[in-house]
Amino acid sequence: MEGGWQNNRPSKMHPVFRMVENIFEELDAPGEWYLNEVTNKLYYYPKNKNINDAKVEIVRLPHLIEINGSIENPVTNINIKGFVFRHTARTFMENKDPLLRSDWTIYRCGAIVFTGAENCEISNCEFDQVGGNTILVNHYNKNINIKSCYIHNSGASGIVFVGDTLAVRNRKIGYGRQNYETLDTTKGPLNNNYPSNCLVEDCLITMTGRVEKQTAPIQISIAHKIHVNHCSIYDVPRAGINISEGAFGGHIIENSDIFNTVLETGDHGSFNSWGRDRYWSPSQRVEHEQVAKNNTLPFLDMLDKNIIRHNRWRCDHGWDIDLDDGSSQSEVYNNLLLNGGLKFREGYNRTATNNIIINNSFHPHVWYKESGDVFTKNILFGTYKEILMNNTIGENKKWGKLIDANFFMGDTSNNHLFMNNECDSNSIMGDPEFKNPIIGDFTVSNKAALSKLGFVNFDMTHFGVTNIKLKRIAKKPIFPPLLNKVNKTKAIAALWMGTKITEPKDESMSAFGVGFEVSGVAIGEIKNESPLDQIGFKTGDLIIGMNGEKTNSINKLIAILATNNNKIQKHNFILIRAQQKINIYYTGKIDAKISIE
């Protein structure tokens, strides 16, 4: 029963799944082994029937090369070229170091480790079946370049850039709200003990996370100006590229091909980021109140904006691009999104322009009033898929700075619903007339999209690796058939004591910080002196249970209320509020009348 440190946002043990090993009774398949530590005897089930001809390799070393310097005395000008590295030991049980404001922990080592280095390079190397992280750039490092490498079947992450949590002001390790009363409002880091000005270029990274699932082919945390260019990333359990927080930004992700991601986890995308910066709180109301007092708060940790441009993304189990939990100061342009759409949750000063979103749309989740967000000149399918937007932006219902001049294909009959939010007065609908979508050429030929809206075509042929050897073996994503009509699943809604309630489903559950398997009834905007307010509900609550029963639908809530109608008793509601499970209790009669819209 040892372990469980790998999740920095811990929860109870899973009711079903376990990771077990070294059980004699399970030695029943070729390639498996069992070590009797009492008798010191190793049992092996050979893949080759003739054991005398079998080659048996035992892994011992967790790290193959360590380059260790310091800020004051860095190691410089080390070049590693043309090697094959393979078969390092697993480090899963050493993964205990929590990352800043993140769901993750990290083991600060790998097959190759840089600590305190400058102007070093790894090029034209292959990493085959290493047991933990592949390359880890730890604490202070500058100008570390990783080029034309093939990384596959790694036990943990591919390439990790991770700084010292002590380099960040108001260092907070766990998930949760900041103490605004003691917040340091000085911009920037405390020291320079973090990676900066590093490059990952022309690398093929696939099948990482074979042992650990809270991993990524490229993971960035507490770093500045990491540049990812012309990489191919696919077949991985979680996101292809993950940025853990806004300390310290300036990252550029471009010309890459990232697909077949989120195969074993959930609630993120091919690209995933959190903006759990100094200002952020799980409570949108509390956070917004603090930013209203000091509008510099969202920009204290980020030194420069992040840029995501000219990439091809496809995620069939989440969003293609997911800017989650307050991710701010991002430019997203000239991207081809093949399936999962684009999500902006909370955050400030984000711009998405000139992107093509196939068979999906834009997902705005719980924005703030005066967020400064811009979404314009994009090609997309179907209406926006908003979640809890009007719960957070206040009396002024305008969404962001500008949502307009977009080109819609498919069913957009609900777009008029967003005119009250000052969206899309200049958007148009039609067929983008893609040049050859079967082979992945989504060049737009529709003159109205090109001239009236100002959409500009971008190159469709230079995503991913460019190295001839790597390009020869790199996969490409499956290009989807175009949907003439995007499925429009209008959320079931009702009115309960003057407040709108809905049944969020699937990816909508991300707004509440729970998995897709959870279901419930969401509370809309509660007006002052509402009966729901008096009971103890707040805008944005998700009711998942009442009086010992699950409230997995509005009809189920109606049924539970009906059984308690006209009874004065103590009621127990189980809620998700600010991404945490809580209970509220109320003694008295509760109006059971709910009218379905």
Order of alpha helices (4+ residues) and beta strands (2+ residues): beta-beta-beta-beta-beta-beta-beta-beta-beta-beta-beta-beta-beta-beta-beta-beta-beta-beta-beta-beta-beta-beta-alpha-beta-beta-beta-beta-beta-beta-beta-beta-beta-beta-beta-beta-beta-beta-beta-beta-alpha-beta-beta-beta-alpha-beta-beta-alpha-beta-beta-beta
